[in-house]
């Protein structure tokens, strides 16, 4: 289920015309890394991995929709960041990837 969710995000990013090509390519690379990290996390923390994937869906949706709503994007990014907070010590790469995704989505001119 998590893999399918992340594949849906990838498809939406690829189809989006509201994200510049460079940002889209960067996000797709980050998403590939997130997919690896979340899949690994799901082996021991299924519920938390589902939450991370869910917040990634919402954050991506808010970042690529037209017109953008900065308030909803900020809330979704805050949720995405919060979903990985407890893994700072045990999964530092996951936290780093999520933070980079949040920064990239936030910097899309909103």
C-alpha positions as CSV (number, residue, x, y, z in Angstrom):
1,X,0.0,0.0,0.0
2,X,2.8,2.4,0.8
3,X,4.6,1.7,-2.4
4,X,1.4,2.3,-4.4
5,X,0.8,5.6,-2.5
6,X,4.3,6.8,-3.4
7,X,3.9,5.7,-7.0
8,X,0.7,7.8,-7.2
9,X,2.8,10.8,-5.9
10,X,5.4,10.1,-8.6
11,X,2.7,10.0,-11.3
12,X,1.2,13.3,-10.1
13,X,4.6,15.0,-10.0
14,X,5.4,13.8,-13.5
15,X,2.1,15.2,-14.8
16,X,2.2,18.5,-13.0
17,X,2.7,21.6,-15.2
18,X,2.9,23.9,-12.1
19,X,6.3,22.7,-11.0
20,X,9.4,23.8,-13.0
21,X,11.3,20.9,-14.6
22,X,14.4,21.3,-12.3
23,X,12.3,21.2,-9.2
24,X,10.2,18.3,-10.5
25,X,13.4,16.2,-11.2
26,X,14.7,17.1,-7.8
27,X,11.5,16.0,-6.1
28,X,11.3,12.8,-8.1
29,X,14.8,11.9,-6.9
30,X,13.9,12.7,-3.3
31,X,10.7,10.7,-3.7
32,X,12.8,7.7,-4.8
33,X,14.9,7.9,-1.7
34,X,11.8,8.5,0.5
35,X,10.3,5.3,-1.0
36,X,13.3,3.3,0.0
37,X,13.4,4.7,3.5
38,X,9.7,4.4,4.2
39,X,9.6,0.8,2.8
40,X,12.4,-0.1,5.2
41,X,10.6,1.7,8.1
42,X,7.3,-0.1,7.3
43,X,9.0,-3.4,8.2
44,X,9.0,-2.4,11.9
45,X,6.7,0.7,12.1
46,X,3.8,0.2,9.6
47,X,1.5,2.8,11.1
48,X,4.1,5.5,11.1
49,X,5.2,4.7,7.6
50,X,1.6,5.0,6.5
51,X,1.4,8.4,8.1
52,X,4.5,9.6,6.4
53,X,3.2,8.4,3.0
54,X,-0.2,10.0,3.7
55,X,1.3,13.4,4.6
56,X,3.5,13.2,1.5
57,X,0.4,12.7,-0.6
58,X,-1.3,15.7,0.9
59,X,1.8,17.9,0.7
60,X,2.4,17.0,-2.9
61,X,-1.3,17.7,-3.7
62,X,-1.1,21.1,-2.0
63,X,2.1,22.0,-3.8
64,X,1.0,21.2,-7.3
65,X,-2.6,22.3,-7.3
66,X,-3.8,25.5,-8.9
67,X,-4.4,27.9,-7.4
68,X,-2.1,27.1,-4.5
69,X,-3.3,27.7,-0.9
70,X,-0.2,28.6,1.1
71,X,-1.9,28.0,4.4
72,X,-2.9,24.5,3.5
73,X,0.5,23.8,2.1
74,X,2.1,24.9,5.3
75,X,-0.2,22.7,7.4
76,X,0.5,19.7,5.2
77,X,4.3,20.3,5.3
78,X,4.1,20.7,9.1
79,X,2.3,17.4,9.3
80,X,4.9,15.7,7.1
81,X,7.7,17.0,9.3
82,X,6.0,16.0,12.5
83,X,5.4,12.5,11.1
84,X,9.1,11.7,11.2
85,X,10.1,13.6,14.3
86,X,10.4,10.4,16.5
87,X,12.8,8.9,14.0
88,X,15.5,11.5,14.2
89,X,17.9,9.1,16.0
90,X,16.9,5.8,14.6
91,X,16.4,6.9,10.9
92,X,18.3,10.1,10.3
93,X,18.3,9.7,6.5
94,X,14.5,9.5,6.5
95,X,14.2,12.7,8.5
96,X,16.7,14.4,6.3
97,X,14.8,13.4,3.1
98,X,11.5,14.6,4.5
99,X,13.0,17.9,5.6
100,X,14.5,18.4,2.1
101,X,11.2,17.5,0.4
102,X,9.4,20.0,2.7
103,X,11.9,22.7,1.9
104,X,11.7,22.1,-1.8
105,X,7.9,22.1,-1.8
106,X,7.9,25.2,0.3
107,X,10.3,27.0,-2.0
108,X,8.2,26.6,-5.1
109,X,7.3,30.2,-5.0
110,X,4.6,30.1,-2.4
